[in-house]
Amino acid sequence: MGVPRVYCECEVCQEARSGGVNRRYRSMVSVESDEGDGFLIDCGPDWRSAMERRGQRFAGTILVTHAHFDHIGGLPEWADACRWLNRRGQLYAPQEVLEQILRQYPWLDRNLDLHTVDGGSDLCGWKLTGWKVNHGKNGYSYAYRLEQDNFAWAYCPDSIALPDEQLQPLYDLDLLVLGTSFYQEKAEFSTRSVYDVTEALELLKELKPRQTKFTHMSHDIDLRQDYHLPEQAGFAETDECVILK
């Protein structure tokens, strides 16, 4: 839902309303290069405000992890921008995700070209591998591993309790971006859908990525506090830049 949540007056939401460090938008990643080619990962309902904050007038390519509203709610606005600019947007996702997106927004292919990433793909110079991951009570999502010039990183924003076969692509990473909604979630396990920070820290002991950024955070996490994370792990911040090299 982002932070602040409309209905909430907790300390974190109040600090976020004042423009503080806890103001969070729905997840979106921009992958850029010195050569100028790049792409976005996910296109949630905050897509327009994210583009405005970046001063970016157009996005040519977007890769989607799954068809939940917080990850695709901005697609109609993107398609409309493509229409007004008379440019075709390039939308990448697994076939089943593309099909679900079109069921929700059946007019998108008027302005977007759809590309399946099943079986792997090359995206702006990155070797892309996607695989289905457990999203708990919310079904499934996809995670992506991207490799280029001996650098490997993965984006896995919505997952929980991954079995061994779904963990395998997350080994030997220079960077892991992992979703953690709460520090320690109290809800009954069958009702949950995303790792909490305490579970993620145990997972990092096994995966051993060189660097980790936690994202997809709720108002349970207060960036003004010190959670004593290991040196190689940290919380993602709005509009943060991470150098991939």
N, C-alpha and C positions, 0 to 999 in steps of 0.2 A: 504493500500500500504506500510505500514511501514514508518519509518522516518530515514534518509532523503528520500524524493521522488526524483527520478532521474532527473526530469525536473525542480526542484525547487531550487532557491537560496535564499529563505527567511532566516531570522536570525536563526530560529529554525533548519532548515535543515542544514545550514552551521555549527552550533554548533554541531549537530549530526555527521556530516562528520568528525569532529576532534576527535571523540570518546567521546563526551560529554554525559551528563545525558539524553539528548533528543533522543538518538539513540534508536529506537524501532523496534522490530520485530513483525511479525504476531503472533497473540495470541496463546499461548500454556501454559497449566498448568500441573505441575507434582505433583501428590498426593503421598506422601511417608509415611512410617511408620517405627518404630523401628524394626518391625518384618521382614522388607525387602520386603514385597509385596507392590506393588503400581501400578499406571497407569498414563497415560497422558490423558489430555482432549484436543482434536483437534490436527491436524497434518498439519499445513500450509506449504507453500513453504520454510519457514525458519527452518523447522524441523532439517535438517542436521547441520546447524550452531548452533542451540540451543543445540543439542546433543554434539557437539564438545566443546561448552563453558562449558557444565556441566561435560565433561569428561566421558560421559555415552556411552557405546558401544552397548547397546541393549535396546529396549523397548518391553516388552512382550504383553502389553495390552494398547489399545487406545480407548477412548470414544469420539464420534464425535457429535457435536451439529447440524450441517447442512452441506449440500454439496456445499457450495460456495468455490471458489478456495483458498481464504485466510485461510480456515479452513481444507482443504483436499489436498492441492497441494503437500504435502510431502508424501502422502500415497504410491505412486509408489516407492520412495526411501526406505521407511520402508519395503515394501514387498520385494524389492530386497535384503535388508539386511537379511531378514528372509530366503530368498532363499540361500544366500551364507553361512549362518550359519546353514542351515538345521534345522530351528526352525519355528514352526507355530506361527504367530502373532494372537492375539485375538482382533478382531475389534467389538466394541459395538456401536449401534445406533438404533434409531427407524426404523421400517421396511421400511417406505417410503424413508428414508435417505439412507439406505443400497442399495435400488433398484436404486436410483439416482447415488450413487457412482459407482455401477457396470455398469451403462450405460456409465459413463465417463471413467472408468478404468475396462473393462470387464475381465481382466486377474488377478485381485487381489486375487480372491478366490483360485488361485493355491497355494498361500503361506500364506493366511490368513483364519482363521475360523471366520465366521460372526455370531453375536449374536444380536437378537432384544431385546430392552429394553422396548418395549411396555408392559404396565401393571406393570412396576416396575422390579427391579433386585437387586441382591446383588453383589457388585463389591469390592473385596479385603476388605471385612468386612464392607463396607459402604452400608446402605440401600439407593438405588437409585430410585428416582422418576423423570421422565421426562415429559414435557408437551410442546405443541406447543405454540409459542409466535409470536406476530405480528412483522414483520421485515420491515414494511413500504413498500416502492416501491420495495424492494427486496423480497417480498413474506413472507416467514416464516422462523423461526429458532426454535430450541428447547432450553429450559432452563432445568437445573437439580438441584434438591434439594438432598443433601446427609446428612445422619444422622448416628451417631455412638456415643455410650456412652454419651447420653444426650447433644451432640454437633450437631448443625444443620447449614449447610451453603449452599449457592446456587451460581451457575455459570450461568449468563445470559448476554453474551457478545454482542448479536445482537438483540435489541428490541427497540420499540418505542410505545408510546401511548397505553400501555397495558390496556385492559378492566378489570373490576373487577374480572372476573372468572380466568383470567390469572395472576392476582396479588396475589391471595389467597395463593399459595405455598411460596410466598416471605415474609410472615409474620412470626414473632417469630424466627428470625435467629440470630445466633451468628456472622455470617459473610456473607455479600453479595458482590459478585464480579459482577460488572455491567458495561456494555459497554457505554462509552460516548466519541464520536469522536471529538466533538468541545466543547469549553466553552459555547458559545452562537451561534448556527448555524443560519446563515442569509438566507439560501436557503428557497424557498417556501415549505410549509409543505408537499405537495403531492410528492415532489421529494426526501424526506428524508427517512432514514432507521434506525437511531440509536438515542437514547436520547442524548441531549447535557447536560452539567454539570448543568446548571441552572434548567432545567427540572428535572434532577435526584435529585437535592437537595430538590426540592418540594416533590418528591416522597418519599424521606427518612423521611420526616416529618410524612408521613402516615404509612410507613412500620416499621419504628423505629428498624432497625437492630442494634445490639450492635457494629458492626464494618463494614465499607464499604471500598472497594477498587475499584476505577474507572480504567477501562482498555480499550483496543481497541482505543487508542487515536491517533488523526491525528497530523499534524504539526501545528495545531492551538493552541495547549496547550504547554506552555513553563514551564518545571519543575523548572526553576530558579526563576520563579515569585511566589509571595504569593497570592493565590486566596482566602484566608480567609475561607477555608473550616472548617466545624465544627470539633471539636476535634476527633470525632469517624470516620471521613471520610478522605481518602487520595488518591493520585494517585499511581497506581502501577508503579513500576520501573522494568527495565530489570533485570531478574535473582533475583528478590526479593524473600525472604523467609518469609512466614507467618506461625506461629505456630498455629495449630488447637487443642485447648484443652479447 
